[in-house]
């Protein structure tokens, strides 16, 4: 166990350890990410779950770790480490190395922390570690337990997107709550002991051009993060149910996600030079069921326009986002397959990217009857074009939304002013 302290003093007494499965997965077990998984390998999901002091009162760290042993019996692949096959295609060696567990303390109360409403500070509550440069020693999942001065806690989940999308992430996390409640998961079946995708010699027909929703980056080798060409910052706005209702009545579209995307898309166009962006990427929950317990199955598509965005009717933009998404998942799959899974691409921020968390059970985690008071998510590894993440502002089909935007630093204040002046929401 290693202990350290952050210089700013907000988070201190940091301790590192590992936690893994209760039983040995087996000899030479492997897990092969799909082509869609590998398309997302340079991105990371960071989730933070806040709990009042009553939820974990008198609960020791060991008592928190104890159900995780059973949890990881089922999600055995999250305990492994990445390797490369002879072809160069990445896979997970399921060697039971475990996930990293971080303990920390905060010198603020939970209420004081939430009142600060500082998106940049939230990054102190969840690990910012990425995979590599030594893949064999990099855990794809890290969990941070932070105790506030009042006794409240946060649980931070760092999740390598190559494992699965946000819908897989929340299912994975909520599964722990089921185990805490006494659920005994079934033993995993059909464990793979040989590589199929990595050893395939099948060659697809060469794609003439890449899908619009991905962008190639300089080779990253075994350090899975793309370097942005400008400094990016994140900020969040809270759009209450009443404000959202007013926006939707002005735009004439009932979908909260589509309405918010339309006004933010147009606002960003107005602060940037030129008539664009004329192509945006939309990510949202897909209808297909996953083949396994985790995976990237979310819809990744684009919306294209020919005319200037800054002068467009927001209602028409919202309608395009709702009805005219061009699904590019098959094209992405083929593009990755054509290069045998070794491509280095980004999706989030390749174009201005809007990500809907509608359908993700963010508040489904239950610790012995206690639900999180607040849940926050953000994305790391975003490209220069920026990303907009839209999530509910509370449980039980809450009608308000939290919008977290990651954009070039010099655009943040301009966008806030534009959203305030035109829509009164920043």
C-alpha positions in Angstrom: 0.0 0.0 0.0 1.4 3.4 -1.0 0.4 6.7 0.6 0.8 10.2 -0.8 -0.7 13.7 -0.6 -1.9 16.2 -3.2 -0.2 19.6 -3.2 -3.4 21.6 -3.1 -4.4 20.0 0.2 -8.0 19.4 -0.7 -7.4 15.7 -1.1 -4.9 14.0 1.2 -3.9 10.8 2.9 -4.0 8.9 -0.4 -3.4 5.1 -0.2 -3.2 2.6 -3.1 -4.0 -1.1 -3.1 -5.5 -3.7 -5.4 -8.7 -5.8 -5.2 -9.5 -8.7 -7.5 -11.6 -11.8 -7.9 -12.2 -14.4 -5.2 -11.3 -17.3 -7.4 -8.7 -17.9 -10.1 -10.2 -17.3 -13.5 -8.2 -20.1 -15.1 -5.1 -20.7 -17.1 -4.5 -18.9 -20.4 -7.9 -17.2 -20.4 -8.2 -14.3 -22.8 -10.8 -11.7 -23.7 -10.8 -10.1 -27.1 -12.3 -6.6 -27.5 -14.4 -6.1 -30.6 -13.5 -3.7 -33.4 -15.9 -1.1 -31.9 -14.2 -1.5 -28.5 -10.8 -0.9 -30.1 -12.1 2.2 -31.9 -12.7 3.7 -28.4 -9.4 2.7 -26.8 -8.0 6.3 -26.5 -11.1 7.4 -24.5 -11.9 7.1 -20.8 -15.1 7.4 -18.7 -14.8 8.9 -15.3 -17.8 8.6 -13.0 -18.3 10.0 -9.5 -21.0 8.8 -7.1 -21.7 10.9 -4.0 -23.3 9.5 -0.8 -24.5 11.0 2.4 -22.8 10.0 5.7 -25.6 7.6 6.6 -24.9 5.3 3.6 -21.4 4.2 4.7 -21.6 4.9 8.4 -19.2 2.6 10.3 -18.4 0.7 7.1 -14.7 -0.1 6.9 -12.7 -0.3 3.7 -12.5 -4.0 4.0 -16.3 -4.2 4.1 -16.4 -2.2 0.9 -13.8 -4.4 -0.8 -15.4 -7.7 0.4 -18.3 -7.9 -2.1 -15.9 -6.8 -4.9 -14.2 -10.2 -4.7 -17.5 -11.9 -5.8 -18.3 -9.0 -8.2 -15.0 -9.6 -10.1 -15.6 -13.3 -10.4 -18.3 -12.4 -13.0 -16.5 -9.4 -14.6 -13.2 -11.3 -14.7 -11.9 -9.4 -17.8 -11.8 -6.1 -16.0 -9.1 -7.6 -13.7 -6.8 -8.5 -16.6 -4.1 -6.6 -18.4 -3.7 -5.7 -22.1 -1.3 -7.5 -24.3 -0.7 -7.5 -28.1 -0.9 -10.6 -30.3 1.7 -11.2 -32.9 -0.5 -9.3 -35.4 -0.4 -6.3 -33.1 -4.1 -6.5 -32.2 -4.7 -5.8 -28.5 -6.4 -8.4 -26.2 -6.8 -8.9 -22.5 -4.9 -11.6 -20.7 -7.2 -12.5 -17.8 -4.5 -13.0 -15.2 -6.5 -11.8 -12.2 -4.1 -8.8 -11.5 -7.1 -6.9 -10.1 -8.3 -3.3 -10.2 -6.5 -0.4 -8.5 -8.3 0.7 -5.3 -7.5 4.3 -4.0 -8.4 5.6 -0.6 -8.4 9.3 0.1 -9.8 12.0 2.4 -11.1 15.5 1.7 -10.9 18.5 4.0 -14.4 19.8 2.8 -17.8 18.5 3.8 -19.9 16.9 1.1 -22.2 19.9 0.9 -19.3 22.4 0.7 -17.8 20.3 -2.2 -21.1 20.2 -4.1 -21.7 23.9 -3.6 -18.3 24.7 -5.3 -19.7 23.4 -8.6 -16.3 23.2 -10.0 -15.9 20.6 -12.8 -12.1 20.7 -12.7 -12.1 19.8 -9.0 -14.1 16.7 -9.6 -11.1 15.2 -11.3 -9.5 14.9 -7.8 -12.2 12.4 -6.9 -11.4 9.9 -9.7 -8.2 8.6 -11.1 -7.0 10.2 -14.3 -4.7 7.2 -15.2 -4.7 6.0 -18.7 -3.5 2.7 -20.2 0.2 2.4 -20.9 2.9 3.1 -21.6 3.5 -0.3 -20.0 0.2 -2.1 -20.9 1.1 -5.2 -18.9 1.0 -3.2 -15.7 -1.9 -0.8 -16.4 -5.3 -1.6 -14.8 -8.2 -0.7 -17.1 -10.4 0.0 -14.0 -9.6 2.1 -10.9 -11.9 2.8 -8.0 -11.4 5.8 -5.6 -13.0 6.0 -2.2 -12.9 9.6 -0.9 -14.2 10.4 2.6 -15.4 13.9 3.3 -15.0 15.8 6.5 -18.7 15.2 7.4 -18.6 11.5 6.9 -20.1 11.5 3.4 -18.1 9.7 0.7 -17.7 9.6 -3.0 -16.9 6.6 -5.1 -15.0 7.4 -8.3 -14.9 5.0 -11.1 -12.2 5.3 -13.8 -13.2 3.0 -16.8 -11.2 2.5 -20.0 -13.7 3.0 -22.8 -12.1 0.0 -24.7 -14.0 -2.2 -22.2 -17.5 -0.8 -23.0 -19.7 2.3 -23.3 -21.3 4.3 -20.5 -24.3 1.9 -20.6 -21.9 -1.0 -19.9 -20.2 1.0 -17.3 -23.3 1.7 -15.3 -24.5 -1.9 -15.6 -21.0 -3.0 -14.3 -21.2 -0.6 -11.4 -24.8 -1.3 -10.5 -24.0 -5.0 -10.4 -21.8 -4.4 -7.4 -24.9 -3.1 -5.6 -26.7 -6.4 -6.4 -23.8 -8.4 -4.9 -23.9 -6.2 -1.8 -27.5 -7.1 -1.5 -26.8 -10.8 -1.5 -27.0 -11.7 -5.2 -24.8 -14.6 -6.2 -23.8 -14.1 -9.9 -23.5 -17.2 -12.1 -20.1 -18.5 -13.1 -18.9 -17.1 -16.4 -19.3 -19.6 -19.2 -17.4 -20.3 -22.4 -14.1 -18.7 -21.3 -11.9 -18.2 -24.3 -8.4 -19.8 -24.3 -7.3 -18.9 -27.7 -7.3 -15.8 -29.8 -9.6 -15.7 -32.8 -9.9 -12.1 -33.9 -6.2 -11.4 -33.4 -5.1 -14.4 -35.4 -7.6 -13.9 -38.2 -6.0 -13.5 -41.7 -9.3 -12.4 -43.3 -8.9 -9.1 -45.3 -12.0 -7.0 -46.0 -12.3 -4.8 -49.1 -10.4 -1.6 -48.6 -12.6 1.3 -47.5 -12.3 4.2 -49.9 -12.5 6.8 -47.1 -12.8 6.7 -43.3 -16.2 7.2 -41.6 -16.9 10.8 -40.8 -17.2 10.0 -37.1 -13.5 9.0 -36.5 -10.3 10.9 -36.8 -6.9 9.3 -37.1 -4.2 10.5 -34.7 -0.4 10.1 -34.6 0.6 6.5 -33.5 0.4 6.2 -29.8 2.0 2.7 -29.6 1.3 1.4 -26.1 0.4 4.7 -24.4 -3.3 4.9 -25.1 -4.0 8.6 -25.1 -4.1 11.1 -28.0 -2.5 14.5 -27.5 -4.8 17.4 -28.3 -3.3 20.2 -30.3 -4.8 22.8 -27.9 -5.6 23.0 -24.2 -9.1 21.7 -23.4 -11.2 22.6 -20.4 -14.4 21.2 -19.0 -17.4 23.0 -17.4 -20.9 22.1 -16.5 -24.2 23.9 -16.6 -27.4 22.8 -14.8 -30.5 23.2 -16.9 -33.5 22.9 -14.5 -36.7 21.3 -15.5 -38.4 24.6 -15.8 -35.7 26.1 -18.0 -35.6 23.0 -20.2 -39.4 23.2 -20.6 -39.1 26.8 -21.7 -36.3 25.8 -24.2 -38.4 23.0 -25.7 -41.5 25.3 -26.1 -39.3 27.8 -28.0 -37.8 25.1 -30.2 -40.9 23.0 -30.6 -39.2 19.7 -30.1 -40.0 17.6 -27.0 -36.7 15.7 -26.8 -34.5 17.3 -24.1 -31.3 15.9 -25.6 -32.1 17.1 -29.1 -33.2 20.6 -27.9 -30.0 21.1 -25.9 -27.8 19.8 -28.7 -29.4 22.2 -31.2 -28.9 25.3 -29.2 -25.3 24.4 -28.2 -24.4 23.4 -31.7 -25.6 26.8 -33.0 -24.0 28.7 -30.1 -20.7 27.0 -30.8 -21.0 27.9 -34.5 -21.5 31.5 -33.6 -18.3 31.7 -31.5 -16.2 29.9 -34.1 -15.1 31.3 -37.5 -17.0 30.1 -40.5 -20.5 28.6 -41.1 -19.8 25.2 -39.4 -19.5 22.8 -37.8 -21.6 21.2 -40.6 -21.0 17.7 -39.3 -21.5 16.6 -35.7 -21.3 13.2 -34.1 -24.2 11.8 -32.0 -23.7 9.0 -29.5 -26.6 7.5 -27.7 -28.0 4.2 -26.4 -28.5 1.5 -29.1 -31.2 -1.1 -29.2 -29.0 -4.1 -29.7 -28.1 -6.4 -26.8 -24.5 -7.0 -25.9 -23.0 -10.4 -26.6 -21.3 -10.4 -23.2 -21.4 -8.5 -19.9 -19.6 -5.5 -21.3 -18.9 -3.9 -24.7 -19.4 -0.8 -26.9 -22.8 -1.1 -28.5 -23.9 2.6 -28.4 -25.0 4.3 -31.6 -22.3 6.4 -33.1 -23.6 8.4 -36.0 -23.3 11.7 -37.7 -25.7 14.5 -38.7 -24.8 16.6 -41.7 -26.1 20.0 -43.0 -25.3 22.0 -46.1 -26.2 25.5 -44.9 -24.8 27.8 -42.3 -25.4 26.6 -38.7 -25.3 30.0 -37.1 -28.4 31.2 -39.2 -30.3 27.9 -39.0 -33.6 27.3 -37.3 -32.9 25.5 -34.0 -36.1 23.5 -34.4 -34.8 22.1 -37.7 -31.4 21.2 -36.2 -33.2 19.4 -33.3 -35.3 17.6 -35.8 -32.2 16.5 -37.8 -30.6 15.2 -34.6 -33.8 13.3 -33.7 -34.6 11.8 -37.1 -31.6 12.0 -39.5 -28.6 10.4 -37.7 -26.5 8.4 -40.1 -25.4 5.3 -38.2 -21.6 4.7 -38.8 -21.0 1.7 -36.6 -20.7 -0.7 -39.4 -18.2 1.6 -41.3 -16.2 2.0 -38.1 -16.1 -1.8 -37.5 -14.9 -2.3 -41.1 -12.2 0.4 -40.8 -10.8 -1.1 -37.7 -11.0 -4.6 -39.0 -9.2 -3.6 -42.2 -6.2 -2.6 -40.2 -6.3 -5.7 -38.0 -7.3 -3.7 -34.9 -4.1 -1.6 -34.7 -5.6 1.7 -35.8 -5.2 4.7 -33.6 -8.4 6.8 -33.9 -10.6 9.0 -31.7 -14.4 9.4 -31.8 -15.2 11.9 -29.1 -14.0 15.3 -30.4 -13.2 14.1 -33.9 -16.2 16.2 -34.8 -18.1 18.2 -32.2 -19.7 15.3 -30.4 -22.9 15.1 -28.5 -23.3 12.2 -26.0 -26.6 11.3 -24.5 -26.7 9.3 -21.2 -30.5 8.8 -21.5 -31.1 5.1 -20.8 -28.1 4.7 -18.6 -29.2 3.8 -15.0 -26.9 6.3 -13.3 -28.7 6.2 -10.0 -29.2 2.4 -10.0 -26.3 1.7 -7.7 -27.7 0.6 -4.3 -25.5 0.1 -1.2 -27.8 -1.7 1.3 -30.7 0.6 0.6 -28.8 3.8 0.1 -28.7 5.4 -3.3 -26.2 8.1 -4.5 -27.2 11.7 -3.7 -25.6 12.9 -6.9 -23.8 11.3 -9.9 -21.4 13.0 -12.3 -19.7 11.7 -15.4 -17.1 13.1 -17.8 -14.9 11.9 -20.6 -11.2 12.0 -21.0 -9.2 11.7 -24.2 -11.4 14.2 -26.1 -10.3 15.6 -29.5 -10.0 19.3 -30.3 -13.5 19.6 -31.8 -15.0 19.1 -28.3 -17.6 16.9 -26.6 -21.0 17.7 -25.0 -22.3 15.1 -22.4 -25.9 15.3 -21.4 -27.1 13.5 -18.3 -30.1 13.7 -15.9 -29.7 16.0 -12.9 -31.2 13.4 -10.5 -32.9 10.0 -10.1 -36.4 8.9 -10.9 -36.7 10.2 -14.4 -35.7 13.7 -13.4 -36.7 16.3 -15.9 -33.6 18.6 -15.5 -30.3 18.0 -17.2 -26.6 18.5 -16.4 -24.6 19.4 -19.5 -20.8 18.9 -19.3 -18.8 20.4 -22.1 -15.1 19.8 -22.9 -13.9 22.4 -25.4 -10.8 24.4 -26.3 -10.0 26.7 -23.4 -10.4 29.9 -25.4 -14.0 29.0 -26.3 -15.3 28.5 -22.8 -16.1 32.1 -21.8 -17.4 32.9 -25.2 -19.8 30.0 -25.2 -21.0 30.8 -21.7 -21.8 34.4 -22.8 -23.6 33.2 -25.9 -25.7 30.6 -24.0 -26.6 33.2 -21.4 -27.4 36.0 -23.8 -29.5 33.9 -26.2 -30.9 31.2 -24.0 -30.2 32.2 -20.3 -28.8 28.8 -19.4 -25.1 29.2 -18.6 
